[in-house]
């Protein structure tokens, strides 16, 4: 089960509480569902009770208990626990993890992308002719397009040709025609959002790092932080975040090759002790949406690092050892590893960074 599906389930519980007269509120359009924070438990948590407490005129924990009673009736949950001021913590049945992995494998690198085509939002990104600003604008444009937005990038000055030929920054506008909107190859006649991208400039020329390391060096720090160039972005060791992300992806691809040699293939199923990885994989669509909303590609970079770090402990148990025969558990772990690699590859692609199968 994905966070989007969980959000719908939570809102359905709210709607039933309203219909039964236990809550007098307007049902919100969405409920935020994310991995539990400090003091939480289970697979996911939502603050919907805190959100509804004021309009309901009830304490948040009272609202949470009303919703908990309805959520416990859902067969997809093994437990629902109220913690803190009124957070609802949701524990999923084993089949939910298989559903999530199955969806990721079906969607491939487009998992988390908009599924309804054009979102109806046109965004104009403006950036100075400075290498970090141009790369950040390029990455942000990729993420916005993944969410269905039309994006036009305008650079205040002439970008260096190497920023496109070496760093892969593509400032071209992709044209389309939208009903009732004048959208040409030059973009719409007006923008719904006008965003200026102006991060702290790069302190040195990142071109010697090459495309992938240079883009990571410019995108991984928050916009207000000074990027490190050259730093350790070319070093192949655990202290290098880019290496950790790409190594985790390469390991998942190697496991798929090795499993094929042994005659078995991925098959989604329950996986024990993989809660952390399942939580960050399920959170991927929300992270993409938040990255687009807040114009922060560094958020996506940090999320990919969290996926890689959560995946690595699982990988040694994917293949059978010695005379052990491949079992359903091995196939389920292989499917989860493939899902992690798919999310890593898709996220790196949105950042304009290659995800090699071999390192």
LOLO-552513 format. One record per atom (N, C-alpha, C): x, z, y. Coordinates in steps of 0.2 Angstrom, whole numbers, plus 2048, in hexadecimal, padded with zeros to 3 digits. Example, Ala and Ser with C-alpha at 12.3 -4.5 7.8 and 13.67 -1.06 7.14 Angstrom:
8428277E4 83E8277EA 8428277F0 8408237F5 8448247FB 840827800 
This chain:
8048007FA 800800800 804800806 8037FC80B 8077FB811 804800817 80880181C 805805821 7FF802824 7FF7FC825 7F97F9828 7F27FA823 7F37FA81D 7ED7FC818 7EC803819 7F180781A 7F080E81A 7EC810821 7EE80C826 7EB80D82D 7E380C82C 7E2806828 7DB805828 7D780A824 7DA80D81F 7D781281B 7D681881F 7DB81A823 7DA820828 7D481F82C 7D481982F 7CE817834 7C8817830 7C881582A 7C1815826 7BF81D826 7C4821824 7C2828824 7BF82B82B 7C2829830 7C082B837 7B9828838 7B8822836 7B181F837 7AC822833 7AD82482D 7A8828828 7A782F82B 7AC83282E 7AB839831 7A6838838 7A783283B 7A3831841 79C83083F 79B82B83A 79482A837 791830834 795835832 79183B82F 790840834 79283F83A 791843840 796849840 79C84983C 7A184E83D 7A584D843 7A6847845 7AA84684B 7A784184F 7A7843856 7A483F85B 7AA83C85F 7AC83685D 7B2832860 7B082B85F 7B4827863 7B4820862 7BA81E85D 7B881B858 7BE819853 7C3815856 7C9817856 7CF813859 7D080D855 7D3808858 7D5801855 7DA802850 7DE807850 7E380884B 7E680F84B 7E8811845 7EB817844 7F2816842 7F781A846 7FE819844 80081D83E 803819839 80581C833 80C81B832 810820831 81781F830 81A82482C 82082482A 823829825 823830829 822835825 82183C828 82783E82B 826842831 82C844834 82E84B832 83284F835 835855833 82F85A832 82F85E82D 82986282B 82385F828 824858827 81E854823 82085481C 81B850818 81C850811 81984980F 819847809 816842806 81983B808 816836808 81982F809 81882D810 81282E813 81182C81A 80D83281D 80D831824 809836828 80683282E 801835831 7FD833836 7FB83883B 7FB837842 7FA83B847 7F283A849 7EE837845 7E8835848 7E483B84A 7E4841846 7E0846848 7E284984F 7E9849851 7EB84B858 7E884685D 7E884085B 7E583A85F 7DE83B861 7DA83E85C 7D383E85D 7D184585F 7D584A85F 7D3851860 7D0852867 7D384F86C 7D0850873 7C984D874 7C9846872 7C2843873 7BD84686E 7BF849869 7BA84C864 7B8853867 7BC85686B 7BB85D86D 7BC862868 7C1861863 7C286585E 7CA86685D 7CC86C85A 7D486D859 7D6867854 7DC865855 7DF860851 7DF86184A 7E0868848 7E0869841 7D986983E 7D486A842 7CD86A83F 7CB86283E 7CD85E843 7CC857842 7D085583B 7D685783B 7DA855835 7D785782E 7D485D82E 7D185F828 7CA85B826 7C785982C 7C185582A 7C384E827 7C984B82A 7CB845827 7CE846821 7D284C820 7D584D819 7D084D813 7CA850814 7C585080F 7C384980D 7C3844812 7C183D810 7C683A80D 7CC83B80F 7D283780D 7D3839806 7D2840804 7D38427FD 7CF83E7F8 7C983B7FA 7C58387F6 7C78317F5 7CD82F7F8 7D08287F7 7D48287F1 7D38247EC 7D78247E5 7DE8237E6 7E081F7EC 7E781D7ED 7EB8237EF 7E88297F1 7EC82F7F3 7EC8347ED 7F28377EC 7F383D7E8 7F28437EB 7F38437F2 7F28497F6 7F28477FD 7EF84C801 7EF84B808 7F085280B 7F585380F 7F785A811 7F785A819 7F485F81C 7F5860823 7FB864825 7FF862829 80586682C 805866833 80986B836 80A86B83D 80386C841 803869846 7FD86A84B 7F7866848 7F8861843 7F385D840 7F585783E 7FB85683B 7FD850838 7FA84F831 7F884A82F 7F5848829 7FB845825 7FD84881F 80284581B 7FF842815 80183C813 7FE83980E 803837808 801839802 8058387FC 8018337F8 80582D7F6 8028287F3 8028287EB 7FE8257E8 7FE8247E1 80481F7DF 80681F7D9 80C81B7D7 80A8137D8 8048117D7 80280A7D8 8038087DF 80380C7E4 80480A7EB 80B8077EC 81080A7E9 8178087EA 8178017E7 8148007E2 8147F97DF 8117F47E3 80B7F67E6 8087F17EB 80C7EF7F1 80F7F47F3 8147F37F9 8197EE7F7 81D7EF7F2 8227EB7EF 81F7E47EE 81A7E47EB 8167DD7EA 8157D97F0 8137DD7F5 8117D97FB 8187D77FF 81D7DB7FF 8237D9801 8267D27FE 8267D27F7 8287CD7F3 8247C77F5 81D7C77F6 8197C27F7 81A7BF7FE 81B7C3803 81C7C180A 8237BE80B 8287C1807 82F7BF808 8327C280F 8367BE812 8397C0818 8347C081E 82E7BE81D 8297BE822 8257C4821 8267C981D 8237CF81C 8247D3823 81E7D5826 81E7D882C 81C7D3832 81C7CD830 81B7C8836 8137C7836 8117C583C 80A7C483D 8077BF838 8017C0836 7FE7BB831 7F97B7834 7F77B883A 7F17B583D 7F37AF842 7FA7AD842 7FC7A8847 7FD7AA84E 7FB7A7853 7FC7A885A 7F97AF85C 7FC7B485F 7F97BA860 7F57BA866 7F57B586A 7F27B4871 7F67B7876 7FC7B9875 8017BC87A 8067B787C 8077B5882 80D7B1884 8127B6888 8187B5886 81D7BA889 8237B688C 8247B7893 82A7B4896 8307B9896 8357B8893 83B7BC893 8407B9898 8427BD89D 8477BC8A1 84E7C08A0 8537BC8A1 85A7C08A0 85F7BD8A4 8647C18A6 86A7BE8AA 86E7BA8A5 8737B68A8 8777B28A4 87D7B68A2 87C7BB89E 8817C089B 8807C0894 8867C0890 8857BF889 8817C4885 8817CA887 87D7CF883 8757CE885 8747CD88B 86D7CC88D 86A7C688A 86E7C1889 86C7BA886 86A7BC87E 86F7BF87B 86E7C0874 8687C5873 8677CA877 8627CF876 85B7CB877 85B7C687D 8557C287E 8537BE878 8587BB875 8587B786F 8557BA869 8577C0868 8557C4862 84E7C7864 84C7C986A 8467CB86B 8417C586B 8437BF86D 83E7BA86C 83D7B8865 8417B9860 8407B8859 83B7BD857 83C7C3859 8377C9856 8307C7859 8307C6860 8297C5863 8267BF85F 8297BA85E 8267B485A 8247B6853 8287BA850 8257BD849 81F7C084A 81D7C3850 8177C6851 8117C2853 8137BB854 80E7B7856 80E7B585D 8127B8861 8137B6868 8167B086A 8147AD86F 8177A7872 81C7AA877 8227A7876 8287AA87A 82C7A487E 82D7A6884 8317A1888 8377A688B 83D7A388A 8437A788D 8467A3893 8477A7898 84A7A489E 8507A88A0 8557A48A1 85C7A78A2 85E7A68A9 85F7AB8AD 8617AB8B4 8687A88B5 8697A28B4 87079F8B4 87179B8AE 8777988AD 8787948A8 87C7978A2 87979889C 87D79C897 883798895 88879B892 88E798890 88C794889 88E78E888 88C78A882 88E78E87C 89379287C 896796876 89179B874 88C79D878 8877A2877 88279F872 881799872 87D79586E 881793867 887790868 88A78D863 88D79285E 890797861 89379D85D 88E7A285B 88A7A5860 8867AB85F 87F7A985D 87D7A285D 8777A085B 8717A2860 8727A3866 86D7A586B 86979F86C 86379F86B 85E79986C 85979A871 85A798877 85679987D 85079487D 85078F879 84B78A879 84478D878 83F78A87C 83878C87B 835788876 83178B871 82D78886C 82678686F 82478086F 81E77E872 81877E86D 81277F86F 80C77E86B 80677E870 80177C86D 7FB77B871 7F678086E 7F3784873 7EE789871 7E8788874 7E2789871 7DC787874 7DB78C87A 7D878887F 7D778C885 7DD78E889 7E378C887 7E978E88A 7ED78888B 7F0787891 7F5782892 7FC784890 7FE78288A 804784887 80877D885 80D77C888 811776887 818778884 81C773884 823774882 826778887 82477988D 82777D892 823784892 81F78588E 81B78C88E 81578C891 811791891 80B792895 80C79289C 8077908A0 8077908A7 8087978AA 80679C8A6 8077A38A8 8097A78A2 80C7AD8A3 80E7B189E 8097B789E 8077BA898 8047C0898 8097C6899 80F7C5897 8147CA898 81A7C789B 81D7CA8A0 8237C78A3 8287CD8A2 82D7CC89E 8327D189C 8397CF89E 83C7D38A2 8437D28A3 8487D689F 84C7D389B 8517D5897 8587D689A 85A7DC89B 8607DE89F 8647E489C 8667E3896 86A7E9893 8717EA897 8747F0895 87B7F1897 87F7EB895 8837E889A 8877E2898 88C7E3892 88E7DE88F 8947DF88A 89A7E088E 89E7E588B 8A47E788F 8AA7E288E 8A97DE889 8AE7D9887 8AB7D3884 8AF7CD883 8AC7C7880 8AB7C9879 8A57C8876 8A47C986F 8A57C386A 8A67BD86D 8A77B7869 8AC7B8864 8B27BB865 8B77BC85F 8B47BF859 8AF7C385A 8AC7C6854 8A87C184F 8A77BB852 8A27B784E 89B7B884F 8977B484C 8907B584E 88D7BB84B 88D7BD845 88A7C3842 88C7C9845 8937CA845 8957D1848 8947D184F 8957CC853 8937CC85A 88C7CE85B 8887CB858 8807CC859 87F7D3858 8817D6852 8807DD850 8837E1856 8897E0858 88C7E485D 8887E4863 8857DF865 8817DF86B 87A7E186A 8777E1864 8707E3863 86F7EA860 8747EC85C 8737F3859 8727F985E 8767F9864 8757FE869 86F7FD86D 86C80286F 866802874 8687FF87A 8647FC87E 8657F8883 8697FC889 868802889 86B80688E 87280988C 874807886 87A809883 880804884 886806885 88B801885 88D7FF87E 88D7F887D 88F7F6876 8977F7875 8997F886F 8A07F886D 8A37F186B 8A77EF86E 8AA7E886C 8B27E986D 8B67E7868 8B47E5861 8B17EA85D 8B37F185E 8B17F6859 8B37F4852 8AF7F784D 8B07F6846 8AC7F1843 8A97ED846 8A37E9844 8A67E483F 8AC7E383E 8AF7DE839 8B27E2833 8B27E8833 8B57EC82E 8AF7ED828 8B27EC822 8AD7EC81C 8AE7F3819 8AA7F881C 8AA7FF819 8A480281C 8A2808819 89C80B81B 89B80D822 8A180E825 8A081082C 89D80A831 89D80482E 89B7FF832 8937FE830 88F7FF835 8877FE833 8867F7831 8887F2834 8877EB832 8897EA82B 88F7EC829 8917EB822 88C7EF81D 88A7F581F 8857F981A 87F7F5819 87C7F281F 8767EE81E 8777E881A 87C7E481B 87D7DE818 8807DF810 8837E480F 8867E6809 8807E8804 87B7EC807 8757EE803 8717E8801 8707E3806 86D7DD804 8717D97FF 8777D87FF 87B7D47FA 87A7D87F3 87A7DF7F3 87A7E27ED 8737E17EA 86E7E07EE 8677DF7EB 8677D87E8 86A7D37EB 86B7CC7E8 86F7CC7E2 8747D07E2 8797D07DC 8757D37D6 8717D87D7 86D7DB7D2 8687D67CF 8657D27D3 8607CD7D1 8647C87CC 86A7C67CE 86D7C17CA 86F7C57C3 8727CB7C4 8747CE7BD 86E7CF7B9 8687D17BC 8627D27B8 8607CC7B4 8607C67B8 85F7C07B5 8637BE7AF 8697C07B0 86E7BF7AA 86C7C37A4 8697C97A5 8677CD7A0 8607CC79D 85D7C77A0 8577C579E 8517C87A0 8517CC7A6 84B7CF7A9 84B7CE7B0 8447CF7B3 8437CD7BA 83F7D27BD 83F7D27C4 83B7D87C7 8347D77C6 8317DD7C5 82A7DE7C4 8287E57C8 8247E47CD 8227EA7D1 81E7EF7CD 8207F67CE 81D7FB7CA 8208027CD 81D8077CB 81F80E7CE 82780F7CD 82A8127D2 8318147D2 83281B7D4 83581F7D0 8368267D2 83B8277D6 83B82C7DB 84082E7DF 8428287E4 83D8247E6 83F81F7EB 83A8207F1 8388267F2 8338277F8 8368257FF 83D826800 840825806 84081D807 842819802 842812803 83C80F804 837811800 83080F800 82D810807 82F81680A 82C817811 82F813816 835811816 83880D81B 83680681A 835804814 8337FD812 82C7FC815 828801814 821801816 82080181E 825804821 825805828 8287FE82C 82A7F9828 82D7F382B 8287F0830 8227EE82E 81D7EB832 81D7EF839 81C7F5838 81B7F983F 8217F9843 8277F9840 82E7F8844 82E7F2847 82C7EC844 82C7E6847 8277E684D 8217E884C 81D7E8851 81F7ED857 8227F2856 8257F785B 82B7F385F 82F7F085B 8357EC85E 8327E7863 82D7E4861 82A7DF865 8267E286B 8237E786A 81F7EA870 8247ED875 8297F1873 82D7F4877 8347F0879 8347EA876 83A7E6878 8417E9876 8417EC870 8477EF86E 84A7ED867 84D7E7867 8507E5861 8557EA85E 8587EF861 85C7F485E 8587F985A 8517F985B 84D7FD856 84D7FA84F 84C7F384F 84C7EF849 8537F0845 8597F0849 85F7F1846 8607F8843 85E7FD846 85E804843 85A80483D 85480183D 84F801838 8537FE832 8567F8833 8597F582D 85F7F982A 8627FD82E 86780282C 864807828 85E80A82A 85A80F826 85880C81F 85680681F 854802819 85A802814 860800817 8667FF813 868806810 86880B814 86A812812 86681480C 85F81380D 85A815808 85B812802 85D80B802 85D8077FC 8638097F8 86980A7FB 86F80B7F7 86E8107F1 86B8167F2 86B81A7EC 8678187E6 8628137E7 85E8107E2 86280B7DE 8678077E1 8698017DD 86D8037D7 8718087D6 8758097D0 87080A7CA 86A80C7CB 86580D7C5 8618077C4 8628017C7 85E7FB7C6 85F7F87BF 8667F77BD 8677F47B7 8687F97B1 8667F77AB 8677FB7A5 86F7FC7A4 8708027A1 8778047A0 879803798 87E801796 88180178F 87C7FD78B 879800786 8757FD781 86E7FD783 86C800789 86680178B 8627FB78C 85C7FA78A 8587F478B 8547F4792 8537EF795 84F7EF79B 8487F179A 8467F679E 83F7F979D 83B7F77A3 8357F97A3 8307F87A9 8337FC7AF 8368027AE 83A8057B4 83F8017B7 8437FE7B3 8487F97B5 8457F47B9 8407F17B7 83D7EB7BA 83A7ED7C1 8377F37C1 8347F67C7 83A7F77CC 83F7FA7CA 8457FC7CF 8487F57D1 8487F07CD 84B7EA7CF 8467E77D4 8407E77D4 83B7E57D8 83C7E87DF 83C7EF7DF 83D7F37E5 8447F17E8 8497F07E5 84F7EE7E7 84F7E77EB 84B7E27E7 84A7DC7EA 8467DC7F1 8417E17F1 83D7E27F7 8417E47FD 8467E97FB 84A7EB800 84F7E6803 8527E27FF 8567DC801 8527D7805 84C7D6803 8487D1807 8467D480E 8457DA80F 8447DD815 84A7DD819 8507DE816 8567DE81A 8587D781C 8577D2818 8587CB81A 8537C981F 84D7CA81F 8487C8824 84A7CC82B 84C7D282A 84D7D5831 8547D3834 8597D1830 85F7CF832 85E7C8835 8597C4832 8587BD835 8557BE83C 8507C283D 84D7C3843 8537C5849 8587C9846 85D7CA84B 8627C484C 8617BF848 8667B9848 86C7BA845 86C7BE83F 8727C083B 8717BE834 8767BB831 8757B982A 8757BE825 8727BD820 8727C281A 8757BF814 87B7BF813 87E7BC80E 87D7BF807 87C7BB802 87B7BD7FB 8817C07F8 8877BE7FB 88D7C17F8 8917C47FE 8947CA7FD 8997CD801 8A07CE7FE 
